[in-house]
Amino acid sequence: MATIVRESSAMFDFLKKKPPQPEPGKPARPAAPASGGFSPEDLARAFTVHQEEKAARLEAERAEGREAMKGVLGGSLFARSLGGLFSRHPKLDEDLLDEVETALISADMGVPATTEVVERLRKRMKDRDFADAAALFRALRNDLLAILRPVAKPLEIREDARPFVILTVGVNGVGKTTTIGKLARRFQLDGHTLMLAAGDTFRAAAVEQLRIWGERNNVHVVAQGQDADPASVAYDGLQQAKARGVDVLIADTAGRLHTQQGLMAELGKIRRVLAKLDERAPHEVLMVIDGTTGQNALNQLRQFHAAVKVTGLVVTKLDGTAKGGVVFALAREFGLPIRFIGLGEKPEDLRVFDPEGFVDALLPESLGAG
């Protein structure tokens, strides 16, 4: 689904040229009225060019992302566990299915998702749907893709919401503040103006980190210092964003342990305060999840979703000790859109979630030929 992007002034740079001169002996045609001195045809052409350039950039990013995923996820426990399995066990039998089941559970896919996939494969094997182990491998890839495809929904900055408010949530240590900085850079590349609100007021380091990201990306950061009321910071941020006509406001929040009821109550308060200025805000509640935490990530999401109605996920630290399978567990249980995944520390390592690229990085088709 394509994202509609507001036209920035840069979109029209190529239009700044001298108007065409009339042919000798012919009267000049009257210029059509237009906003900013451009004709409707110029504006339409500029928008088309802008969209084409964006589509080309997204396609290039998708290709780069798939290469990055292969390099990072190819070394995960998920990939290593299943990588040599079909070459070691080419015979199509129950023992192969048992090994597949063990590998998936060990890679943090979780018992419910694993059981669902393996039982489907077992039934098809009994029905003689598979000629050999390679056919079962292809079916496994397809089943994994079927889990992920419904949640591959890129984040859209809606035109009817200005500012578009993103409330970021998550426990401490998941990379929430860093993710905000990376998102700021991404939205700027898309031509959006934005503002950040430093709502994690319980950690002075979090406020300072967000300020650094803001300076690095030339983005204004609304902050009130340590121990300020987070809801007040969010409210102030939305007021300022409205006054300045900013496209996107990203609000940081505290991330104390998800078992503390005070945090959940605080997040609920932030939602209510934002709604006083814009009844639809926040337009996106983006939860950042550490991909190395395994099944604990599901417990975290249950708590946050109950408190603030999470609308999208970012799974980070997949470049570390993450096993990879938790992405399938999250997708199966919650069905929430996975907006981005984090493959490293650099800003460009925050990638739009691509299910085909993700599965191919974990289980390249070539493995089935083993």
C-alpha positions in Angstrom: 0.0 0.0 0.0 1.5 3.3 -1.1 2.0 6.1 1.4 0.7 9.5 0.4 3.3 12.1 1.0 2.7 15.8 1.3 4.5 17.7 -1.4 7.6 19.5 -0.1 9.0 22.6 -1.8 11.8 20.5 -3.2 9.2 18.7 -5.3 8.8 21.8 -7.5 12.4 22.7 -8.0 12.6 21.4 -11.5 9.5 23.5 -12.4 11.3 26.8 -11.7 12.1 27.9 -15.3 11.1 30.6 -17.7 7.5 30.4 -19.0 7.3 29.5 -22.7 7.3 32.4 -25.1 4.4 32.8 -27.7 5.1 32.0 -31.3 5.6 35.1 -33.5 2.4 36.6 -34.7 0.3 34.7 -32.2 -1.2 36.2 -29.1 0.1 34.8 -25.8 -2.3 32.4 -24.1 -3.5 33.6 -20.7 -1.8 31.8 -17.8 -4.1 29.5 -15.9 -4.6 30.5 -12.3 -2.6 28.3 -9.9 -1.3 28.1 -6.4 2.2 29.5 -6.0 2.5 30.5 -9.7 2.3 26.9 -11.1 -0.5 25.8 -13.4 -2.6 22.7 -12.5 -0.7 20.7 -15.1 2.6 21.7 -13.5 1.3 20.6 -10.1 0.0 17.3 -11.4 3.3 16.6 -13.2 5.3 17.5 -10.1 3.2 15.2 -7.9 3.6 12.4 -10.5 7.4 12.8 -10.6 7.6 13.0 -6.8 5.6 9.7 -6.5 7.7 8.0 -9.1 10.9 9.1 -7.3 9.5 7.8 -4.0 8.5 4.5 -5.6 12.0 4.0 -7.0 13.5 4.8 -3.7 11.3 2.3 -1.9 12.1 -0.4 -4.4 15.8 0.3 -4.0 15.4 0.2 -0.2 13.5 -3.1 -0.4 16.4 -4.7 -2.4 18.9 -3.3 0.0 16.9 -4.5 2.9 16.7 -8.0 1.6 20.5 -8.1 1.2 20.8 -6.8 4.8 18.4 -9.4 6.1 20.4 -12.2 4.5 23.6 -11.0 6.1 22.1 -10.5 9.5 19.4 -13.1 9.9 21.3 -15.8 8.1 23.3 -16.3 11.3 20.3 -16.5 13.6 19.5 -19.6 15.6 16.4 -20.1 13.5 18.4 -20.2 10.3 21.2 -22.3 11.8 18.7 -24.8 13.3 16.8 -25.4 10.1 19.7 -24.7 7.7 21.3 -28.1 7.7 18.3 -30.1 8.9 17.0 -31.1 5.4 20.5 -32.0 4.2 21.2 -34.1 7.3 17.8 -35.7 7.2 16.6 -36.0 3.5 14.2 -38.8 4.3 10.5 -37.8 4.5 9.3 -39.3 7.7 8.0 -38.5 11.3 11.6 -38.1 12.5 12.1 -35.2 10.1 8.9 -33.5 11.3 9.9 -34.0 15.0 13.2 -32.3 14.2 11.5 -29.4 12.5 9.2 -29.0 15.5 12.1 -28.9 17.9 14.0 -26.4 15.8 11.1 -24.0 15.6 10.4 -24.1 19.3 14.0 -23.6 20.1 14.1 -20.5 17.8 11.4 -18.8 19.9 8.5 -19.4 17.5 6.5 -20.7 20.5 4.5 -23.8 21.0 1.1 -22.6 19.6 2.5 -21.3 16.3 4.9 -24.3 16.0 2.2 -26.9 16.7 -0.1 -25.2 14.1 2.5 -25.3 11.4 3.8 -28.8 12.1 0.3 -30.4 12.4 -0.6 -28.9 9.0 2.6 -30.4 7.5 1.9 -33.7 9.2 -1.6 -33.9 7.8 -0.3 -33.2 4.3 2.5 -35.7 4.6 -0.1 -38.4 5.6 -2.2 -37.4 2.6 0.9 -37.9 0.4 1.1 -34.3 -0.7 4.9 -34.3 -0.6 7.0 -36.3 -3.0 10.2 -35.8 -0.9 11.7 -33.7 1.9 12.3 -30.8 -0.4 8.6 -30.5 -1.1 8.0 -30.4 2.7 10.6 -27.7 3.0 8.8 -25.6 0.4 5.5 -26.1 2.2 7.2 -25.0 5.4 8.4 -21.8 3.8 4.9 -21.1 2.4 3.3 -21.7 5.8 5.7 -19.3 7.5 5.0 -16.7 4.8 1.3 -17.1 5.4 1.7 -16.2 9.0 3.6 -13.0 8.2 1.9 -11.6 5.1 -1.2 -10.4 6.9 0.9 -8.2 9.3 3.2 -6.7 6.7 1.5 -3.2 6.7 3.8 -0.2 6.3 3.1 2.8 8.4 1.1 5.4 6.6 1.2 9.1 7.5 -2.4 10.0 6.9 -3.2 13.2 5.0 -6.3 13.9 7.1 -4.3 14.1 10.4 -2.0 17.0 10.9 0.0 16.5 12.9 0.0 12.7 12.7 0.8 11.7 16.3 2.9 8.6 17.0 3.0 7.5 20.6 6.0 5.1 21.1 5.8 2.6 24.0 7.9 -0.3 25.3 10.0 -1.4 28.3 13.4 0.0 29.1 16.3 -1.2 27.0 14.4 -2.2 23.8 15.9 0.7 21.7 12.8 2.9 21.8 14.5 6.3 21.9 17.0 5.2 19.2 14.1 4.0 17.1 12.5 7.4 17.3 15.6 9.0 16.0 15.7 6.6 13.1 12.0 7.2 12.3 12.7 11.0 12.3 15.3 10.5 9.6 13.0 8.3 7.6 10.1 10.7 7.7 12.3 13.6 6.7 13.4 11.6 3.6 9.7 11.2 2.8 9.4 15.0 2.8 7.6 15.4 6.2 8.2 18.0 8.8 8.2 16.7 12.3 8.7 17.3 16.0 9.7 15.1 18.9 8.3 15.1 22.5 10.7 13.8 25.2 8.1 12.0 27.4 10.5 9.6 29.1 11.0 12.0 32.0 12.1 9.4 34.5 15.5 9.1 32.8 17.5 12.2 32.2 19.6 10.2 29.8 16.5 9.5 27.6 15.7 13.2 27.3 19.3 14.0 26.4 19.5 11.2 23.9 16.4 12.4 22.2 17.8 16.0 22.1 20.9 14.6 20.4 18.8 12.8 17.8 16.8 16.0 17.3 20.0 18.1 16.7 21.4 15.4 14.4 18.3 15.5 12.3 17.5 19.2 12.7 14.2 18.4 14.4 12.7 20.5 17.3 12.4 18.5 20.6 9.8 19.5 23.2 11.1 18.7 26.7 10.4 19.8 30.2 13.3 18.1 32.1 13.6 15.1 34.3 10.6 14.1 36.5 8.2 16.4 34.6 4.7 15.0 34.0 4.9 12.9 30.8 1.3 13.7 29.9 2.1 17.4 30.1 5.1 16.9 27.8 2.9 15.1 25.2 0.2 17.8 25.5 2.7 20.6 25.1 4.3 18.8 22.1 0.9 18.4 20.3 0.1 22.1 21.0 3.4 23.2 19.5 3.1 20.8 16.6 -0.4 22.2 15.7 0.8 25.8 16.1 3.7 25.2 13.7 1.8 23.2 11.2 4.1 20.2 11.6 3.2 17.0 9.7 4.3 14.4 12.3 4.8 14.4 16.1 6.6 11.5 17.7 6.2 11.2 21.5 8.6 9.2 23.6 7.3 7.5 26.8 8.7 5.9 29.9 9.6 2.3 29.8 9.7 0.9 33.3 9.0 -2.7 33.8 5.7 -3.8 32.2 4.6 -5.4 35.5 4.3 -2.0 37.1 0.7 -0.9 37.0 1.7 2.8 37.4 3.3 2.8 34.0 0.2 1.5 32.3 -2.0 4.0 34.1 0.4 6.8 33.0 0.2 5.7 29.4 -3.5 5.7 29.5 -3.4 9.3 30.9 -1.2 10.4 28.0 -3.8 9.0 25.5 -6.6 10.8 27.2 -4.7 14.1 27.4 -3.8 14.0 23.7 -7.4 13.3 22.8 -8.3 16.6 24.4 -6.5 18.4 21.6 -7.3 15.9 18.9 -9.9 13.2 19.6 -8.2 10.9 17.1 -4.8 11.2 18.7 -2.6 9.3 19.0 -3.1 8.1 15.4 -0.5 5.3 15.9 0.6 3.6 19.1 3.9 2.1 18.1 5.4 -0.5 20.4 9.1 -1.3 20.2 10.0 -4.9 21.1 13.4 -6.3 21.7 13.8 -9.4 19.4 16.2 -11.0 21.8 13.6 -11.4 24.6 11.8 -14.3 23.1 8.5 -15.3 24.5 8.6 -12.6 27.1 7.9 -10.2 24.3 4.4 -11.6 24.0 3.8 -10.9 27.7 5.0 -7.4 27.3 2.7 -6.8 24.3 -0.3 -8.2 26.1 0.2 -5.7 28.9 0.8 -2.7 26.7 -2.0 -3.6 24.3 -4.5 -3.8 27.1 -3.5 -0.4 28.4 -3.1 1.7 25.2 -4.3 -0.3 22.3 -1.1 -0.9 20.3 -1.6 -0.4 16.6 1.9 -1.3 15.2 5.1 -3.0 16.1 8.9 -2.4 15.7 11.0 -5.5 16.4 14.6 -4.4 17.2 18.0 -6.0 17.8 17.5 -8.8 15.3 21.2 -8.3 14.6 22.2 -9.6 18.1 21.4 -12.8 19.8 17.8 -12.8 18.5 16.6 -16.2 17.4 14.1 -14.8 14.9 11.1 -17.0 15.7 9.4 -14.5 18.0 8.3 -12.5 14.9 6.1 -15.4 13.9 4.8 -15.8 17.4 3.8 -12.1 17.6 2.2 -12.2 14.2 0.2 -15.3 15.0 -1.1 -14.3 18.4 -1.9 -10.6 17.9 -2.2 -10.0 14.2 -0.9 -6.4 14.7 1.0 -4.8 11.9 4.7 -5.1 12.0 5.9 -1.8 10.7 9.6 -2.1 10.9 12.5 -4.4 12.1 15.8 -3.3 13.4 18.9 -4.9 11.9 21.7 -2.8 13.3 22.7 0.5 14.9 22.8 2.8 11.8 19.7 4.8 10.8 19.3 2.9 7.6 19.2 -0.4 9.6 15.6 0.3 10.5 13.9 -1.5 7.7 10.3 -1.7 6.6 9.1 -5.2 7.4 9.2 -7.4 4.3 7.8 -10.9 4.9 9.2 -12.4 1.8 12.7 -11.1 2.4 12.5 -12.1 6.1 11.6 -15.7 5.4 14.1 -16.0 2.5 16.8 -14.7 4.9 16.0 -17.4 7.5 15.2 -20.2 5.0 16.7 -19.6 1.6 15.0 -21.7 -1.2 18.3 -23.3 -2.0 18.3 -25.1 1.3 15.4 -27.3 0.1 17.6 -28.7 -2.6 20.1 -30.0 0.0 
